[in-house]
Structure formats: structure tokens, C-alpha cells
């Protein structure tokens, strides 16, 4: 289960709201729609090799596009070699990629996807609907397949003709195309498992060489999505943010990806280094189990949400590289409810709620965390200090990552989690809060929440769906087990010559086909 969870973390994939029914346009769109960073300079130029550092562990390397990519370095390499059907956009949550367009049936259960014109594998073979169907069925049949393509059974994935793929949902789903951002990498039909590593992809770069988690990828001059500017991308695996930042500052790499706030502070005075911030890139909530245990009473959960000093958390844990959260996941969604009043610290009310609920303040409660990402354990420690002011004694337990994901996640009464994607309200509702969600982190079961979600997914009218999504967020704010104190910025350190590096979170930031070097 832990590996499955971390793949979703790195993928930053999921679903959104805007543009689902209107996305019947043509063109690849993903990179054209991506926001970019870099100092203003002359017109983009072709050529050069971009050297990118990415985090990973040598013990966790994988090369299977449908496997569990615990390493960000693996996900970067795979994402440059293999295209998904859709990608994040700057003005819509989802825009076309390998699928040029899609169209729903009237009941919103059946969706037809048309493959982009000119799409070929790196060996020149045209991409067919049979290739896409085989790849999606292979993905769906993985241990994590149900959560990747919820509501879609393997037999509901079919080829209508050489260019058209049909996806049939078990229930009406107005946002079904947005599921295709979730690691829908396409391989040739019938590729053997032992031949997946190095198998030809469809992406903007082709594999030159691969060694122990490091790789060199060269430009795909026949990519259907347009001209690729860089000659090559070299991906180098680093096991710590500090080592990666040092390599950037020494000029050994051009980009230190997701390097964190500490490295950003170190680099602030360097004129030869750009600090690229992706606002609200990572959610770092505290999870309170709602089904049973000491936090099952909604009044207790509200009390802890009132006990936290959110401004102090952002300032101290994130060094100011982030923003205050309001206990609602999906802050990157155009449908995010900004009109729900910001929850602020109120110790008096917190104490009263605890008293009303009969909460035992004589006990000490374990808050389990890991050091998987920078600031996570620190957030637990600071929260424990703040909660004590409301009369709640918390003991922070740092756990080995493997033990945490195998034994603690989804089970413990109180623990930290993190989502490396500033994704949509629908993504988090379907993955983590529906009663039957496979990754229901807080064991949250609320009939009104479930009904609002299902009704929203069956509502074609955007305004009507928006009202239902607002209702979802109101319930989440009032009752859920998530204490989302803040959103961390994603931070890359970037060499001075790098231009047009994507700023989008999640999968959006690995779209490097329009990145170029001014040297």
C-alpha cells in the first residue's frame, strides 16, 4: 500500500473540474498551455543538454511505466519517454496530449478518445487504439489499478477503430477524462514484462543510455506534439536534497528539482541561480481517524483544527515558502471554495469543544510521522507544542518509511501525510474521502458527502456541478479528518541559462519539450 501511495505522490496526477466537458478540441496543448519560468531573454533556441537532478533511492529504482515509481527520478525519466493521454494545463485542469480530443455520451458513462494525428512510437510505428487499450488494461490490472482508474473495469476499455478508444465508467462521471492524467503511459501492445525497460515510447525524448537510475534522453525529432528544443536531457539521481543543491551550486547540474526551502534560503544571495517556486505544490495535512478511536468525535477534530497556529507553521516549517491552509484539499482547483471563512486559532473554543466531547486530556496521544520529505517531522513537532496549549498532550513518533506505509498509513489514529500534487477537489474526494475510497486516510464515511460527489459526477451543467462541489468542501471543512494547516511551495533551483521551465505542479512540471538553454 505504501508504494502505491507514493506513486500517486510523485505522479501528481488525478482529476479536476474545469474543462472536462469542453475538452473536445484538437492538438496536444499540454506544453503550449504550461506556465513557464526563466529570466526574459532572446527568442527560444534549439540545442544543448539540460542536466536535471531529481530525488530517489538506489534501492527503489524502477523502469516500468505502470509500476510503482517511488523515485521522482524514475518518474521524470518515464514521463519524458512515454506520453499520457492528457496532462495538466495552466488554464484548465486537464488538456489533451496523446489523446487529441474526447467526447462523452449523454449519460456521461461512455467517453470516446481520439489519438493525436501523427503519434508514433520512437521506432516509427504508428500508435493505434489497440496499443492504448492494451496499455490501459495493463495499468488497470496492477495492484494500484483500481485507484488509478476508479470506476473503469478492464472490460470497459475498448478500441472502436484504429484511432478511437472507448472508456466506459460504472457510473456517470463528468470528469472521467481527467483520470487519464494518472500514469496512462502508452506502450506497444503485447510488450513483454521483461522487455518493458527501454521499450519505445511516444514522448518528446528517446532513451540514449540508462545506468543505475541515471539516464540520458535525446530529442525525438518526429514527436507529434511539435518541435522539441533541447538536444538532450540528462537525469541524475540524488538521495538527498542537500547533495542535489550542492551539485547545482557547483555547476554540475542545471536544475535541482523539488529541492526544498532550506536550499532556497541558501541560494537566495546567488545571482547565478534562479529560485523557481510552484505555489501550493504540496499538501502536508495531519490525519485524524474518524471511524473510531480518540478522534472519532467531530468536536475533537474541530478542536485540534482550532488549536493549530497556521501562520507560525508556514513561517517556521516552510520558512515562508508556502501558504496557510483551511482544512480543504484541492487548493489548485478553479472550483476551490475561497468563500468558506478561513479557520484561525481559537484556544478557548478548542478547550470548550474538548470538554463538551469528554476528551481525555490526561492521556498522551502519539502522532506518527516520517522524514520522507523536508519539514514533515518538523511540522509534527511544532503542532504538538501548539496543541499542548489547548490541553492536548501529543508525543511525536518518527517512524521508518517502510514501516509507516505498511503498518501506520490508513490505520493509525493520528499521523502526518503528504500529497505532492496541488490537485482538484474531485481528486481528493474520490481518492481519500468517499466511504469506499481505497485510500481513505481518515476512514471518513459521510452519506451526504458521498451523495454530493455522485450527483456532481452525474451533472453535466458546470454551474450545477460547482454548487455540489462547494457542498463537498463545506462537509470536508466541518467534519473530515484532515487538518490541513498549510500548502508548501514546490521549489527548484535553476541555473541562470535555463529558460521556460514549467511551473505547473505534479505531472505538469516534467513537460520539458519547450524548455531551452540561453548559452
N, C-alpha and C positions, 0 to 999 in steps of 0.2 A: 504493500500500500504506500509506503513512504516514497519509493521510487516513482510510482505513478504520480503522486502529489508534486514531486519536484519537477517532473517533466512539464506539468502544467505551469509551474512557476517560471521556468526558463522560456517556455513557448510564448507566454504572454498571450495566449490565444483564447478565443471564446466567442461570445456573441454580443451584439449590441442592438440598438433600436433604429437609429436614423438610417434611412436609405434602403431598408430591406426590400420594400415593395417597388421602389423606384429604380432599383439597380438593374434594369433591363437594358442598359446601354452597352455599347461595344467598346473594345480597346482594353489594354491591360491596366492602365490607370494607376496602379499602386505607387510606383515611384514618382510619376508625374504629380500625384496628389500629396506626396510626402513633404512635410515641412523640412527645412534643411538648416544647417549651421555652417559657420565658417566666415572668416573675415572677407568683406567685399573685395573683389579683385577683378581681373580681366575676364573675358569670356571663358567658359569651361574648355579645357583642352584634354585631348586624349593622351594616354601614355602613363608610364610609371607603375611602381609596385607599392601598394598600401600594406604596411605591416601592422597587424592588429593583435593586441594582447587580449586574451579572454580567460576567465577563471575556469578551473577544472581540477580534477584529481586524476592522477595517472591510473589509480585503481578502478575508476568508474568510466573509462573510455568506452564509447560505443560508436558504431558506424551504420547502424540500421536506422533508416529514416522513420520507421514505425516502432522503433524500440524506445527504451526509457533513457532519455538524454538528461542525465543528472548534471552533466557538464555544460556550461554555457559555451565553451569552446567547441564541443561537438555540435551543439545546435546551430552555431554560426556557420560552421563548415557545411552541414547538411542543408541549411536554408539557402546558401549560395549556389549549391549544386542542384537542388530539387525545388521546383515551384509548388506552392499550394494553389488551390482553386481560387482563393480570394485572399486579400491582405487588408490590413488596417489602412485607412485613409485619413487625411487631415481634416476634411470637411464632412466626412461620413465615417461611421464606424467600420464599414466594410466597402471595398471597391474590388472590381474584377482583377484577376491575374491570369492563371492558366484557363480559367473559365471566363470567356469574354462577356457572357450575359447569362441571365437566368429569369425564369418566369414561373409564377405559381398557378395552380388550379384554383377554381373559385372557392373550394373548401379549405385551401391553404395546407393541404396534406401532401400534394404531389408537386414537386418542383423539377423543371427541366433546365439543365445547364448545357450551354453550348461552348465547345472547346475553341480557344482562340485560333484564328487563322494563322497558318504558318508555324504552329507549335510543333517542334521536333525534339527528339532526344539528341544527346550530344553526338551520337554516331550517325545522325542524319535521318533516322527512322521517324516517320510522322507519328504524332501522339494520337491515339484513337480512343473512342469511348470505352472499348474493351480494356485498354490499359488503365483508364481511370477507374472503371468498375472493379477490376481485379485489385487495384491498389487500395481503394476504399474498403473493400471487403476484407483485405488483409489487415488493414488498420482496425476495422471493427472487430475482428476476431482476436485481437491482442487482449491481454488481461485488463488493460485500461480502456478497451474499445467502447464499452457502454457509456462511459463518462465523456469520451471524446465525441461520439456521435449519438447523443441521447435521443431516444425515440425512433431511431432508424435501425431496423433489423438488417442483417446481411442480405436476406432475400428481397429487401426493399431497395436495393441498389442495382440498377439495370441499365443496359445500353439500348437506346431506342433506334439509333442508327450510328454511323461511323463518327459523327460529331456531337451526338446528344446523349447526355447521361441523365437518368431519371432517379430521383431520390424520393421515396415515399415514407412519410412520417406516420407513426402510430396515432398521432393526434394533430389537430390543426396547429401550425407553427408559422406565424407571420415572419419570424426571424430565422428560419431554417438556413438560408444562405450563409448566415454569419457563423454557423457551425463549421463551415468549410475553411475557416482560418485555422482550425485546430489540427495542425500537423497532417494535413491532407496531401502529403508529398506523393508524387506520382512516379512509379517505376514501370518498366516494361512488364506486360502480362507474363506470368509464369516464371518470373525471376526466382531462381532457387535461393533458399535462405543462406547457403554458403557462398553465394555469388553476389549478395546484396552490397557488401563493402566494395566500393568502386564501380558499381553498376552505373551506366549512363543516366544522367538526369535530364531535366528540361530547363534548368536555371541559367542565369546570366554568366555563370562561370563554370569551367570544366576542371576536373582534377588533373593536376600535373604530378604531384607526389604527396605521399602521406607517411609520416613517421611518428609513432608513439603519441598520437594526439595532436601533432603539429601538421600543417598542410600548406601546400602552395596550390592556388587555383588560378587558372588563366582565363582570359576573356573568351566568351562564346560569341564569335562574330556572326553567327546565324540565329541569335536569340530572337524570338518572335516579338519581344517587348520593346525593341528599339536598340539604338546604339549604346553599347557599354563603354565607358570612358577609360577605366583603368586597364592597363595591360594585365595586371595580376593582383591577387590578394594573398598575403601570407598570414596565416593564423598561427599564433604561438600560444601554447598552454602555459598558464601560470597558476600555481597553487595558492598564492596569497595576493591580496590587493597591494601590499607593500612592495613585494618583489616586482609586480607589474608596473606600479607607479615609478619605481626606481629605474626600470628599463626605459620608460617613456622619458623621464628627465635626463637620462643618459643618451638619448637619441637612438636607442636600439629598436624602438617601435614607434609608429606614428599615432596610434590610438591605444589608450588603456581603457578598455570597456568596463563600465559598471564598477569603477574603482573606489567610489565612496567618498564621504565628506572629509575624512581625515586627510586623504591625498589631495583633495581640492584645496583645503586650507594651506597645505604645504606648497602648492603650486601657485597660489594667488599672486605672489610677487614676481613670478616668472613671465616676462614679456614674450618669450618664445613658446608659451604654452597657452592653448585655449581651454577654457573650462566650459564644457557643454552640459547644460542642465536640462533634463527632461522632467518638467514639473509633475509632481504627484505620480511618480512612476511605480512606487511600491507601497502596498498596504501592509502595515505591521500591527494587526489587532491582537488584543488579548481575548482569548476564548473562554467563556463560562458555560459549562454544561447545563442545559436547560431541562433535560428529561428527568434527572434525579440528582441527588447529592445536595451539597450546601448552597448551590446557586440556582436551584430549580425555581425558587420564588422570584417572580419578575421584579418585586420590590427590592430584593437583594441585588439583582443585576443593575437596576437603576441606581442604587446607592453607590455601587463601585464606579459607575459611569460618572456620577456626580463628584466622586472623591478625587478623580484624576485632575491634575493641573496640566492641561493640554499645551498651553504656551510654553511652560517650563520643559515639557517633554520634547517638544520640537527644538527648543533652543539648546538643551543640554545633550539629548541623544543624537539629534541630527545636525548639530552645530548650525542650526538655522536653515539648513538645506532641505526644506520641506514645508508643509503647511498643516494647520490644525484640522483634525478630522471630526466628524459629527456622528459616529457610530453607524454610518450607512456606507456600504461598499458599492463601488461603481462610480467614483467621482469623475471619471473621464467621459461619462455618458452625457450626450446632449439632453437626455431625459432626467438627469440627476436633479433631485428636488432641492433647489437652492433656497426655497421659501420656508423650509422647515427650520424653526429657530435653532441657532447654534446652542448646543448644550455647554454650559460653563460650570465651573467648580462651585459647589454649594455644600459645604461640610455639615452645616446644621440640618439641611434636608436629608442628606445622606444618613446621618445618625438617626434621624427620626424614622426613616424608612427601614433601617436595620432593626430598630426597636419594634416597629409595627409588625415586622415579619418574624420576630422572635429569633433573630440570627444570633448564634452563639459567639460572642466576641471574646470568650475566654480561651477559645481554641486558636491554634496556629494552622494556617492553610498553605499547602505547597503550591507554588507557581512554577511550573516546569518550563524550561526554556533550553535553547541550544545556542551555539555560537556559529550557526550556519552562515549568517550574514552579519555584516558590521552593524552594531547598535542594538541587535535583538536582545542579547543578555542584559545590556545596559538599560534598555527600556524596562525590563522586568524588575531590575534592582531599584530604579527610580520610582516606578509605580508602587512597589512595596513600601517605600519610605512615605509616599504620599497617602497611601491607604491607611497607614498607621494613624494618621491624623484624624481619620474618621472612625477609629477604633477597631480596625480590621488588621490583625497580625498575619503577615504573609512571609513565608520562607521561600526564597528563590533557590530552585534546584537546577543546576546546569547539567544537562544530560548529553551523552554521546549521540551524534546524529542518527546513527543506525538504530540505536535503542529507542530513541524518541519516535522515529517514524514507524517502527514496528510495534511498539508497546504503548506509547503515550497518545499519539495523534488519534483523534476521533474517540478517545476513551477517557482521558483524564478530566477531573472536574474543572481544572484551571491551568491553562497553558498559553504560550505565545505561538503565533503562526505568522506566516507572511505570504503575500501574493505578489510576484514580480510582474504585475500587469495592472495598469490603470484601466481596467476594462469596464464593462457595462453593468447596469442594474440587473439585466436579464441573465447575464453570465453567472453572477454570484448567486442569484436566486435559484437558478436551475442546478448549479453545481454544489451549493453549500447550504441551502436553506429550505428547499422543498422537503416534505416529510419523507419521501422516498429517494432523496438525493444520495448518490453513492459516496459523496464526500461531505456529508452533513456534519461539519466540525463541532457544532454545539448541540447535536441531537435535537434540533429545533423542529417542533411539529405544531403547526398552526393552521387550522382548517381555512380560515379566512385568507391567509397568505396563499395557500395552495390554490384556492378558488380564484383569487385575483390573478395569479400567474396564468392558470389555464385559460381563463377568459381573455386575458390580454393577448395570449398567443393565438387565439381564435378570432381576434378583432383586426380586420384589415384596415379600418379607419385609423390613421395615425393619431388624431386628436383623442379618439376614444381609448386607444391603447395607452396613450400618455397618461390619461386620468387613472387608469388601472395600475400603471407602473408607479404613479405617485402614491396610490393606496398601499402598494407593496412596501414602499420606503417608509411610510408612516408606521406600518406594523413593525418593520425592522427596527426603526428608531425606538419604538416604545417597548418592544418585547424580546428582540433577538439576543443571542448570547455573545454578540460581538461588541467589544469595547474598542472602537477604532479611534485612538487618540490622535493619530496623525498619518500623513502620507509623506514618504521620503522621496526626494528628488532622485532620479537616476543621474549619475554623474560620470562623464567620460573626460579624461584628459586627452587633449588632441594637439598634435604638432602644428606649428604655425603654417605649414604648407597645405594642410588638408582643407578641402572645400566641399560644401554641400553634403556633409554627413547628416543622415536622417536624425530627426529629433523625436520621432514618434516612439511611444513605448512598445514593449513587447516585441512581437514579430516585425513591427514597423521599422525598428532600428537596425535590422540586418539587411535592409534593402540598399545595397551599396552600388547598384549599377550606374547611378548618376553622380556618385562621389568622384572627385578628381583631385589632382595634386598640382599646386601652383609652383612648380620647380622644374 
